Amino acid sequence: EGMAKTFTRVTGKPAAHSPISFEEFGHLSSALVGPAFKEDAIEMMQWAAIAPIDKTCYGAFELEVEQSSEELGLTASSFEDWLSRSGWTGP
């Protein structure tokens, strides 16, 4: 819901949050990427749904040990920042 609200605010285009099941996401993604991706897509969304919010990188790292900005010379941006920077307004 938050992403839909942010998208609407930044782009001026209405967006709606319409949840689907993990299995439906796997079916839709595998149609685009290939059938071997279906189970991975399902598991990826299942993990994203329960990933701890007090960690980063989808729950993989404690906030104080994550060093991608030092190692890669870049930092992650918020969805709002990305929309503003990219100018993307949807399909």
N, C-alpha and C positions, 0 to 999 in steps of 0.2 A: 504494500500500500504506500509506503514511504517513497519508493522509487517512482511510482505512478504520479504521486503528488509533486515530487521534485521535477519530473519530466514536464508536467503541465505548467508548472510555475516558470521554468527556465525557457521552454520552447513556445509557450502559448498554445500548444496543441493539446487537446484533451487526451488523457490516457486513463485506462482502467486496469485495476488489479483483478485478474481472473485466474485464481489458482487451479492447477491441475494435479493429478496424482503423479507419484514418482514413475509409475508404470507408463502413464500416458506421455510423460516427458521423455522417457526412454524410447518409446515407439516413435514419437515425432522426431527426436534427434537422430535415431538410427536411420530414418528415411533420408536424412540429409547427409549423414556421415558414412553410413554403412551398417549392416546388421550386427557386425562384431562389436559395435560401440554401445549397443542397447544396454547391456548389463552394467557397463562402466558408467553410463549416463545415470542410470537409476541409483547406483551406489554413490555417485558424486552428489546428487541432490539429497539423498538420505543423510549424508554426512553434513552437507551445508545446513540442513534443517536443525541439526543438533550441535554444530560446532560451537565451542565455548566463546562467549562474547568478550571475555577478558583476555583473549589471546589474539594473535594476528596470523595471517596466512592461513585462513580457514581452520584455526585452532592448532596449527602445527608448532607455533613458537610463543614463548612468553614474550610480552611486549619489550622487556628490558634486554633480551638476547637477540632479537631480530636485528640484523645488520645489513639488509639489502641496500639501504641508502649509502652506507659506507663501501660495501663491496661492489655495487653496481653503479654508484654515482647517480642514483635517481630515487625519488620517493613516490609513493602511491598518492593518487589524488582521489577525492570524493567523486561520487557519481555526478553531483552538481558541477564541480569544477571541470570534469571531463566533458560534460554536455556543453558548457560554456566555451571551453577551449576548442573542441572539435567542430562545433556548429552542427552536430548531428541532430536531426529532427525526426528520425524514424524512417521506416520504409515508405 
